[in-house]
Amino acid sequence: MRQVRFVEPGKLYHIIKEELDEAYFDVMSKGELIDRLHLKSFEHNLAKFVGTKYAVG
């Protein structure tokens, strides 16, 4: 059976805090939550990361 490694969100957040906060506030300040550039980019990158043609964010 394949083991799944757990992540610690608190530790991970501190590692990428500046980048994550900047992206969050950029999206939220523009109200671009659905069918916008950031979402399309996220879905594209997620699909590439997991090795599929499409992904839904």
CHARMM internal coordinates of N, CA and C (Angstrom, degrees):
IC EDIT
DIST 1 N 1 CA 1.4499
DIST 1 CA 1 C 1.5349
ANGL 1 N 1 CA 1 C 108.93
DIST 1 C 2 N 1.2858
ANGL 1 CA 1 C 2 N 115.34
DIHE 1 N 1 CA 1 C 2 N 138.52
DIST 2 N 2 CA 1.4646
ANGL 1 C 2 N 2 CA 121.25
DIHE 1 CA 1 C 2 N 2 CA -179.70
DIST 2 CA 2 C 1.5243
ANGL 2 N 2 CA 2 C 109.93
DIHE 1 C 2 N 2 CA 2 C -78.66
DIST 2 C 3 N 1.3172
ANGL 2 CA 2 C 3 N 116.71
DIHE 2 N 2 CA 2 C 3 N 133.19
DIST 3 N 3 CA 1.4552
ANGL 2 C 3 N 3 CA 120.49
DIHE 2 CA 2 C 3 N 3 CA 178.31
DIST 3 CA 3 C 1.5218
ANGL 3 N 3 CA 3 C 109.86
DIHE 2 C 3 N 3 CA 3 C -91.67
DIST 3 C 4 N 1.3092
ANGL 3 CA 3 C 4 N 115.01
DIHE 3 N 3 CA 3 C 4 N 140.96
DIST 4 N 4 CA 1.4585
ANGL 3 C 4 N 4 CA 121.69
DIHE 3 CA 3 C 4 N 4 CA 178.15
DIST 4 CA 4 C 1.5230
ANGL 4 N 4 CA 4 C 107.53
DIHE 3 C 4 N 4 CA 4 C -105.53
DIST 4 C 5 N 1.3063
ANGL 4 CA 4 C 5 N 115.84
DIHE 4 N 4 CA 4 C 5 N 123.07
DIST 5 N 5 CA 1.4624
ANGL 4 C 5 N 5 CA 119.67
DIHE 4 CA 4 C 5 N 5 CA 178.46
DIST 5 CA 5 C 1.5209
ANGL 5 N 5 CA 5 C 109.85
DIHE 4 C 5 N 5 CA 5 C -76.01
DIST 5 C 6 N 1.3033
ANGL 5 CA 5 C 6 N 116.20
DIHE 5 N 5 CA 5 C 6 N 138.14
DIST 6 N 6 CA 1.4497
ANGL 5 C 6 N 6 CA 121.07
DIHE 5 CA 5 C 6 N 6 CA 176.61
DIST 6 CA 6 C 1.5218
ANGL 6 N 6 CA 6 C 109.08
DIHE 5 C 6 N 6 CA 6 C -87.99
DIST 6 C 7 N 1.3032
ANGL 6 CA 6 C 7 N 115.18
DIHE 6 N 6 CA 6 C 7 N 150.72
DIST 7 N 7 CA 1.4599
ANGL 6 C 7 N 7 CA 119.99
DIHE 6 CA 6 C 7 N 7 CA 176.49
DIST 7 CA 7 C 1.5179
ANGL 7 N 7 CA 7 C 108.40
DIHE 6 C 7 N 7 CA 7 C -112.86
DIST 7 C 8 N 1.2953
ANGL 7 CA 7 C 8 N 115.26
DIHE 7 N 7 CA 7 C 8 N 157.14
DIST 8 N 8 CA 1.4519
ANGL 7 C 8 N 8 CA 120.79
DIHE 7 CA 7 C 8 N 8 CA 176.58
DIST 8 CA 8 C 1.5244
ANGL 8 N 8 CA 8 C 107.45
DIHE 7 C 8 N 8 CA 8 C -109.18
DIST 8 C 9 N 1.3471
ANGL 8 CA 8 C 9 N 116.89
DIHE 8 N 8 CA 8 C 9 N 100.21
DIST 9 N 9 CA 1.4667
ANGL 8 C 9 N 9 CA 120.19
DIHE 8 CA 8 C 9 N 9 CA -175.16
DIST 9 CA 9 C 1.5254
ANGL 9 N 9 CA 9 C 113.68
DIHE 8 C 9 N 9 CA 9 C -54.52
DIST 9 C 10 N 1.3203
ANGL 9 CA 9 C 10 N 117.43
DIHE 9 N 9 CA 9 C 10 N -37.45
DIST 10 N 10 CA 1.4619
ANGL 9 C 10 N 10 CA 120.19
DIHE 9 CA 9 C 10 N 10 CA -179.87
DIST 10 CA 10 C 1.5170
ANGL 10 N 10 CA 10 C 112.31
DIHE 9 C 10 N 10 CA 10 C -61.22
DIST 10 C 11 N 1.3230
ANGL 10 CA 10 C 11 N 116.67
DIHE 10 N 10 CA 10 C 11 N -45.78
DIST 11 N 11 CA 1.4661
ANGL 10 C 11 N 11 CA 120.67
DIHE 10 CA 10 C 11 N 11 CA 178.96
DIST 11 CA 11 C 1.5266
ANGL 11 N 11 CA 11 C 110.66
DIHE 10 C 11 N 11 CA 11 C -67.52
DIST 11 C 12 N 1.3245
ANGL 11 CA 11 C 12 N 116.50
DIHE 11 N 11 CA 11 C 12 N -43.37
DIST 12 N 12 CA 1.4572
ANGL 11 C 12 N 12 CA 120.67
DIHE 11 CA 11 C 12 N 12 CA 179.82
DIST 12 CA 12 C 1.5245
ANGL 12 N 12 CA 12 C 110.88
DIHE 11 C 12 N 12 CA 12 C -62.23
DIST 12 C 13 N 1.3368
ANGL 12 CA 12 C 13 N 117.19
DIHE 12 N 12 CA 12 C 13 N -41.50
DIST 13 N 13 CA 1.4591
ANGL 12 C 13 N 13 CA 121.11
DIHE 12 CA 12 C 13 N 13 CA 179.94
DIST 13 CA 13 C 1.5294
ANGL 13 N 13 CA 13 C 110.79
DIHE 12 C 13 N 13 CA 13 C -57.29
DIST 13 C 14 N 1.3179
ANGL 13 CA 13 C 14 N 117.07
DIHE 13 N 13 CA 13 C 14 N -44.99
DIST 14 N 14 CA 1.4675
ANGL 13 C 14 N 14 CA 119.79
DIHE 13 CA 13 C 14 N 14 CA -178.05
DIST 14 CA 14 C 1.5260
ANGL 14 N 14 CA 14 C 111.95
DIHE 13 C 14 N 14 CA 14 C -65.55
DIST 14 C 15 N 1.3229
ANGL 14 CA 14 C 15 N 116.97
DIHE 14 N 14 CA 14 C 15 N -27.90
DIST 15 N 15 CA 1.4630
ANGL 14 C 15 N 15 CA 120.60
DIHE 14 CA 14 C 15 N 15 CA 178.93
DIST 15 CA 15 C 1.5289
ANGL 15 N 15 CA 15 C 111.04
DIHE 14 C 15 N 15 CA 15 C -71.87
DIST 15 C 16 N 1.3411
ANGL 15 CA 15 C 16 N 116.69
DIHE 15 N 15 CA 15 C 16 N -38.69
DIST 16 N 16 CA 1.4712
ANGL 15 C 16 N 16 CA 120.65
DIHE 15 CA 15 C 16 N 16 CA -175.74
DIST 16 CA 16 C 1.5249
ANGL 16 N 16 CA 16 C 112.45
DIHE 15 C 16 N 16 CA 16 C -114.96
DIST 16 C 17 N 1.3388
ANGL 16 CA 16 C 17 N 117.12
DIHE 16 N 16 CA 16 C 17 N 20.79
DIST 17 N 17 CA 1.4622
ANGL 16 C 17 N 17 CA 122.87
DIHE 16 CA 16 C 17 N 17 CA -173.55
DIST 17 CA 17 C 1.5258
ANGL 17 N 17 CA 17 C 113.52
DIHE 16 C 17 N 17 CA 17 C -51.60
DIST 17 C 18 N 1.3077
ANGL 17 CA 17 C 18 N 117.90
DIHE 17 N 17 CA 17 C 18 N -52.55
DIST 18 N 18 CA 1.4664
ANGL 17 C 18 N 18 CA 120.13
DIHE 17 CA 17 C 18 N 18 CA -175.79
DIST 18 CA 18 C 1.5224
ANGL 18 N 18 CA 18 C 111.56
DIHE 17 C 18 N 18 CA 18 C -61.00
DIST 18 C 19 N 1.3217
ANGL 18 CA 18 C 19 N 116.94
DIHE 18 N 18 CA 18 C 19 N -47.05
DIST 19 N 19 CA 1.4659
ANGL 18 C 19 N 19 CA 121.21
DIHE 18 CA 18 C 19 N 19 CA -179.39
DIST 19 CA 19 C 1.5266
ANGL 19 N 19 CA 19 C 111.17
DIHE 18 C 19 N 19 CA 19 C -64.66
DIST 19 C 20 N 1.3227
ANGL 19 CA 19 C 20 N 116.91
DIHE 19 N 19 CA 19 C 20 N -43.12
DIST 20 N 20 CA 1.4614
ANGL 19 C 20 N 20 CA 121.15
DIHE 19 CA 19 C 20 N 20 CA -179.03
DIST 20 CA 20 C 1.5208
ANGL 20 N 20 CA 20 C 111.51
DIHE 19 C 20 N 20 CA 20 C -66.61
DIST 20 C 21 N 1.3343
ANGL 20 CA 20 C 21 N 116.78
DIHE 20 N 20 CA 20 C 21 N -45.86
DIST 21 N 21 CA 1.4646
ANGL 20 C 21 N 21 CA 120.70
DIHE 20 CA 20 C 21 N 21 CA 179.19
DIST 21 CA 21 C 1.5245
ANGL 21 N 21 CA 21 C 111.43
DIHE 20 C 21 N 21 CA 21 C -61.54
DIST 21 C 22 N 1.3210
ANGL 21 CA 21 C 22 N 116.65
DIHE 21 N 21 CA 21 C 22 N -42.72
DIST 22 N 22 CA 1.4658
ANGL 21 C 22 N 22 CA 120.84
DIHE 21 CA 21 C 22 N 22 CA -179.98
DIST 22 CA 22 C 1.5293
ANGL 22 N 22 CA 22 C 110.76
DIHE 21 C 22 N 22 CA 22 C -61.47
DIST 22 C 23 N 1.3245
ANGL 22 CA 22 C 23 N 116.75
DIHE 22 N 22 CA 22 C 23 N -46.07
DIST 23 N 23 CA 1.4667
ANGL 22 C 23 N 23 CA 120.68
DIHE 22 CA 22 C 23 N 23 CA 179.89
DIST 23 CA 23 C 1.5244
ANGL 23 N 23 CA 23 C 110.66
DIHE 22 C 23 N 23 CA 23 C -64.81
DIST 23 C 24 N 1.3241
ANGL 23 CA 23 C 24 N 117.13
DIHE 23 N 23 CA 23 C 24 N -43.81
DIST 24 N 24 CA 1.4653
ANGL 23 C 24 N 24 CA 121.42
DIHE 23 CA 23 C 24 N 24 CA -179.60
DIST 24 CA 24 C 1.5238
ANGL 24 N 24 CA 24 C 110.90
DIHE 23 C 24 N 24 CA 24 C -60.29
DIST 24 C 25 N 1.3193
ANGL 24 CA 24 C 25 N 117.13
DIHE 24 N 24 CA 24 C 25 N -51.42
DIST 25 N 25 CA 1.4615
ANGL 24 C 25 N 25 CA 120.28
DIHE 24 CA 24 C 25 N 25 CA -177.33
DIST 25 CA 25 C 1.5264
ANGL 25 N 25 CA 25 C 112.07
DIHE 24 C 25 N 25 CA 25 C -67.58
DIST 25 C 26 N 1.3135
ANGL 25 CA 25 C 26 N 118.00
DIHE 25 N 25 CA 25 C 26 N -31.84
DIST 26 N 26 CA 1.4594
ANGL 25 C 26 N 26 CA 121.17
DIHE 25 CA 25 C 26 N 26 CA 176.45
DIST 26 CA 26 C 1.5254
ANGL 26 N 26 CA 26 C 110.30
DIHE 25 C 26 N 26 CA 26 C -63.63
DIST 26 C 27 N 1.3169
ANGL 26 CA 26 C 27 N 116.51
DIHE 26 N 26 CA 26 C 27 N -48.58
DIST 27 N 27 CA 1.4684
ANGL 26 C 27 N 27 CA 121.14
DIHE 26 CA 26 C 27 N 27 CA -179.56
DIST 27 CA 27 C 1.5256
ANGL 27 N 27 CA 27 C 110.62
DIHE 26 C 27 N 27 CA 27 C -65.92
DIST 27 C 28 N 1.3281
ANGL 27 CA 27 C 28 N 117.28
DIHE 27 N 27 CA 27 C 28 N -47.75
DIST 28 N 28 CA 1.4633
ANGL 27 C 28 N 28 CA 120.75
DIHE 27 CA 27 C 28 N 28 CA -176.15
DIST 28 CA 28 C 1.5279
ANGL 28 N 28 CA 28 C 112.14
DIHE 27 C 28 N 28 CA 28 C -66.87
DIST 28 C 29 N 1.3204
ANGL 28 CA 28 C 29 N 118.16
DIHE 28 N 28 CA 28 C 29 N -37.67
DIST 29 N 29 CA 1.4639
ANGL 28 C 29 N 29 CA 120.19
DIHE 28 CA 28 C 29 N 29 CA -178.17
DIST 29 CA 29 C 1.5216
ANGL 29 N 29 CA 29 C 111.83
DIHE 28 C 29 N 29 CA 29 C -68.00
DIST 29 C 30 N 1.3324
ANGL 29 CA 29 C 30 N 116.82
DIHE 29 N 29 CA 29 C 30 N -26.09
DIST 30 N 30 CA 1.4585
ANGL 29 C 30 N 30 CA 121.01
DIHE 29 CA 29 C 30 N 30 CA 178.51
DIST 30 CA 30 C 1.5221
ANGL 30 N 30 CA 30 C 112.26
DIHE 29 C 30 N 30 CA 30 C -93.47
DIST 30 C 31 N 1.3306
ANGL 30 CA 30 C 31 N 116.91
DIHE 30 N 30 CA 30 C 31 N -11.86
DIST 31 N 31 CA 1.4626
ANGL 30 C 31 N 31 CA 120.80
DIHE 30 CA 30 C 31 N 31 CA -178.04
DIST 31 CA 31 C 1.5180
ANGL 31 N 31 CA 31 C 112.72
DIHE 30 C 31 N 31 CA 31 C 68.39
DIST 31 C 32 N 1.3192
ANGL 31 CA 31 C 32 N 116.75
DIHE 31 N 31 CA 31 C 32 N 23.78
DIST 32 N 32 CA 1.4664
ANGL 31 C 32 N 32 CA 121.00
DIHE 31 CA 31 C 32 N 32 CA -176.52
DIST 32 CA 32 C 1.5261
ANGL 32 N 32 CA 32 C 110.50
DIHE 31 C 32 N 32 CA 32 C -92.98
DIST 32 C 33 N 1.3246
ANGL 32 CA 32 C 33 N 115.55
DIHE 32 N 32 CA 32 C 33 N 76.27
DIST 33 N 33 CA 1.4600
ANGL 32 C 33 N 33 CA 119.82
DIHE 32 CA 32 C 33 N 33 CA -175.29
DIST 33 CA 33 C 1.5205
ANGL 33 N 33 CA 33 C 113.43
DIHE 32 C 33 N 33 CA 33 C -98.87
DIST 33 C 34 N 1.3225
ANGL 33 CA 33 C 34 N 117.19
DIHE 33 N 33 CA 33 C 34 N -25.27
DIST 34 N 34 CA 1.4660
ANGL 33 C 34 N 34 CA 119.98
DIHE 33 CA 33 C 34 N 34 CA -174.01
DIST 34 CA 34 C 1.5260
ANGL 34 N 34 CA 34 C 109.87
DIHE 33 C 34 N 34 CA 34 C -126.69
DIST 34 C 35 N 1.3357
ANGL 34 CA 34 C 35 N 115.87
DIHE 34 N 34 CA 34 C 35 N 130.68
DIST 35 N 35 CA 1.4676
ANGL 34 C 35 N 35 CA 123.05
DIHE 34 CA 34 C 35 N 35 CA 173.04
DIST 35 CA 35 C 1.5320
ANGL 35 N 35 CA 35 C 113.40
DIHE 34 C 35 N 35 CA 35 C 53.92
DIST 35 C 36 N 1.3089
ANGL 35 CA 35 C 36 N 115.70
DIHE 35 N 35 CA 35 C 36 N 44.89
DIST 36 N 36 CA 1.4610
ANGL 35 C 36 N 36 CA 119.92
DIHE 35 CA 35 C 36 N 36 CA 178.98
DIST 36 CA 36 C 1.5223
ANGL 36 N 36 CA 36 C 110.38
DIHE 35 C 36 N 36 CA 36 C -121.90
DIST 36 C 37 N 1.2968
ANGL 36 CA 36 C 37 N 116.70
DIHE 36 N 36 CA 36 C 37 N 177.89
DIST 37 N 37 CA 1.4618
ANGL 36 C 37 N 37 CA 123.08
DIHE 36 CA 36 C 37 N 37 CA -174.68
DIST 37 CA 37 C 1.5304
ANGL 37 N 37 CA 37 C 112.89
DIHE 36 C 37 N 37 CA 37 C -56.56
DIST 37 C 38 N 1.3379
ANGL 37 CA 37 C 38 N 117.65
DIHE 37 N 37 CA 37 C 38 N -46.70
DIST 38 N 38 CA 1.4667
ANGL 37 C 38 N 38 CA 120.21
DIHE 37 CA 37 C 38 N 38 CA -178.30
DIST 38 CA 38 C 1.5245
ANGL 38 N 38 CA 38 C 111.09
DIHE 37 C 38 N 38 CA 38 C -62.42
DIST 38 C 39 N 1.3262
ANGL 38 CA 38 C 39 N 116.88
DIHE 38 N 38 CA 38 C 39 N -41.64
DIST 39 N 39 CA 1.4634
ANGL 38 C 39 N 39 CA 120.32
DIHE 38 CA 38 C 39 N 39 CA -179.79
DIST 39 CA 39 C 1.5172
ANGL 39 N 39 CA 39 C 110.68
DIHE 38 C 39 N 39 CA 39 C -66.50
DIST 39 C 40 N 1.3080
ANGL 39 CA 39 C 40 N 116.91
DIHE 39 N 39 CA 39 C 40 N -44.11
DIST 40 N 40 CA 1.4721
ANGL 39 C 40 N 40 CA 120.55
DIHE 39 CA 39 C 40 N 40 CA 179.26
DIST 40 CA 40 C 1.5298
ANGL 40 N 40 CA 40 C 110.40
DIHE 39 C 40 N 40 CA 40 C -61.47
DIST 40 C 41 N 1.3202
ANGL 40 CA 40 C 41 N 116.81
DIHE 40 N 40 CA 40 C 41 N -41.16
DIST 41 N 41 CA 1.4579
ANGL 40 C 41 N 41 CA 121.04
DIHE 40 CA 40 C 41 N 41 CA 178.03
DIST 41 CA 41 C 1.5302
ANGL 41 N 41 CA 41 C 110.53
DIHE 40 C 41 N 41 CA 41 C -64.15
DIST 41 C 42 N 1.3299
ANGL 41 CA 41 C 42 N 116.36
DIHE 41 N 41 CA 41 C 42 N -43.69
DIST 42 N 42 CA 1.4634
ANGL 41 C 42 N 42 CA 120.40
DIHE 41 CA 41 C 42 N 42 CA 178.29
DIST 42 CA 42 C 1.5234
ANGL 42 N 42 CA 42 C 111.08
DIHE 41 C 42 N 42 CA 42 C -60.78
DIST 42 C 43 N 1.3226
ANGL 42 CA 42 C 43 N 117.03
DIHE 42 N 42 CA 42 C 43 N -46.78
DIST 43 N 43 CA 1.4628
ANGL 42 C 43 N 43 CA 120.90
DIHE 42 CA 42 C 43 N 43 CA -178.97
DIST 43 CA 43 C 1.5294
ANGL 43 N 43 CA 43 C 111.21
DIHE 42 C 43 N 43 CA 43 C -62.81
DIST 43 C 44 N 1.3153
ANGL 43 CA 43 C 44 N 116.67
DIHE 43 N 43 CA 43 C 44 N -40.83
DIST 44 N 44 CA 1.4671
ANGL 43 C 44 N 44 CA 120.58
DIHE 43 CA 43 C 44 N 44 CA 178.09
DIST 44 CA 44 C 1.5285
ANGL 44 N 44 CA 44 C 110.69
DIHE 43 C 44 N 44 CA 44 C -62.41
DIST 44 C 45 N 1.3251
ANGL 44 CA 44 C 45 N 116.08
DIHE 44 N 44 CA 44 C 45 N -47.79
DIST 45 N 45 CA 1.4625
ANGL 44 C 45 N 45 CA 120.50
DIHE 44 CA 44 C 45 N 45 CA -178.97
DIST 45 CA 45 C 1.5253
ANGL 45 N 45 CA 45 C 111.86
DIHE 44 C 45 N 45 CA 45 C -66.69
DIST 45 C 46 N 1.3277
ANGL 45 CA 45 C 46 N 117.64
DIHE 45 N 45 CA 45 C 46 N -37.05
DIST 46 N 46 CA 1.4638
ANGL 45 C 46 N 46 CA 121.12
DIHE 45 CA 45 C 46 N 46 CA 177.84
DIST 46 CA 46 C 1.5200
ANGL 46 N 46 CA 46 C 110.49
DIHE 45 C 46 N 46 CA 46 C -65.26
DIST 46 C 47 N 1.3208
ANGL 46 CA 46 C 47 N 117.11
DIHE 46 N 46 CA 46 C 47 N -44.86
DIST 47 N 47 CA 1.4671
ANGL 46 C 47 N 47 CA 120.90
DIHE 46 CA 46 C 47 N 47 CA 178.71
DIST 47 CA 47 C 1.5249
ANGL 47 N 47 CA 47 C 110.37
DIHE 46 C 47 N 47 CA 47 C -60.61
DIST 47 C 48 N 1.3106
ANGL 47 CA 47 C 48 N 116.36
DIHE 47 N 47 CA 47 C 48 N -42.80
DIST 48 N 48 CA 1.4645
ANGL 47 C 48 N 48 CA 120.55
DIHE 47 CA 47 C 48 N 48 CA 178.72
DIST 48 CA 48 C 1.5327
ANGL 48 N 48 CA 48 C 110.48
DIHE 47 C 48 N 48 CA 48 C -63.45
DIST 48 C 49 N 1.3161
ANGL 48 CA 48 C 49 N 116.33
DIHE 48 N 48 CA 48 C 49 N -41.87
DIST 49 N 49 CA 1.4623
ANGL 48 C 49 N 49 CA 121.66
DIHE 48 CA 48 C 49 N 49 CA -178.12
DIST 49 CA 49 C 1.5262
ANGL 49 N 49 CA 49 C 112.01
DIHE 48 C 49 N 49 CA 49 C -64.43
DIST 49 C 50 N 1.3434
ANGL 49 CA 49 C 50 N 116.80
DIHE 49 N 49 CA 49 C 50 N -42.16
DIST 50 N 50 CA 1.4732
ANGL 49 C 50 N 50 CA 119.46
DIHE 49 CA 49 C 50 N 50 CA -177.56
DIST 50 CA 50 C 1.5182
ANGL 50 N 50 CA 50 C 112.49
DIHE 49 C 50 N 50 CA 50 C -90.38
DIST 50 C 51 N 1.3373
ANGL 50 CA 50 C 51 N 117.48
DIHE 50 N 50 CA 50 C 51 N -4.51
DIST 51 N 51 CA 1.4567
ANGL 50 C 51 N 51 CA 120.97
DIHE 50 CA 50 C 51 N 51 CA 175.10
DIST 51 CA 51 C 1.5139
ANGL 51 N 51 CA 51 C 114.64
DIHE 50 C 51 N 51 CA 51 C 79.93
DIST 51 C 52 N 1.3351
ANGL 51 CA 51 C 52 N 116.01
DIHE 51 N 51 CA 51 C 52 N 35.59
DIST 52 N 52 CA 1.4595
ANGL 51 C 52 N 52 CA 120.24
DIHE 51 CA 51 C 52 N 52 CA 176.84
DIST 52 CA 52 C 1.5208
ANGL 52 N 52 CA 52 C 109.08
DIHE 51 C 52 N 52 CA 52 C -121.39
DIST 52 C 53 N 1.3205
ANGL 52 CA 52 C 53 N 115.69
DIHE 52 N 52 CA 52 C 53 N 168.22
DIST 53 N 53 CA 1.4593
ANGL 52 C 53 N 53 CA 120.16
DIHE 52 CA 52 C 53 N 53 CA 179.67
DIST 53 CA 53 C 1.5322
ANGL 53 N 53 CA 53 C 110.95
DIHE 52 C 53 N 53 CA 53 C -77.30
DIST 53 C 54 N 1.3377
ANGL 53 CA 53 C 54 N 117.02
DIHE 53 N 53 CA 53 C 54 N -34.89
DIST 54 N 54 CA 1.4647
ANGL 53 C 54 N 54 CA 121.90
DIHE 53 CA 53 C 54 N 54 CA -177.39
DIST 54 CA 54 C 1.5226
ANGL 54 N 54 CA 54 C 110.41
DIHE 53 C 54 N 54 CA 54 C -133.92
DIST 54 C 55 N 1.3220
ANGL 54 CA 54 C 55 N 115.88
DIHE 54 N 54 CA 54 C 55 N 157.46
DIST 55 N 55 CA 1.4634
ANGL 54 C 55 N 55 CA 122.61
DIHE 54 CA 54 C 55 N 55 CA 172.93
DIST 55 CA 55 C 1.5218
ANGL 55 N 55 CA 55 C 107.51
DIHE 54 C 55 N 55 CA 55 C -148.21
DIST 55 C 56 N 1.3092
ANGL 55 CA 55 C 56 N 116.02
DIHE 55 N 55 CA 55 C 56 N 151.89
DIST 56 N 56 CA 1.4625
ANGL 55 C 56 N 56 CA 121.35
DIHE 55 CA 55 C 56 N 56 CA 179.16
DIST 56 CA 56 C 1.5164
ANGL 56 N 56 CA 56 C 107.60
DIHE 55 C 56 N 56 CA 56 C -115.02
DIST 56 C 57 N 1.3420
ANGL 56 CA 56 C 57 N 115.20
DIHE 56 N 56 CA 56 C 57 N 127.52
DIST 57 N 57 CA 1.4687
ANGL 56 C 57 N 57 CA 119.40
DIHE 56 CA 56 C 57 N 57 CA -177.44
DIST 57 CA 57 C 1.4662
ANGL 57 N 57 CA 57 C 111.58
DIHE 56 C 57 N 57 CA 57 C -103.93
END
COOR INIT
IC SEED 1 N 1 CA 1 C
IC BUILD
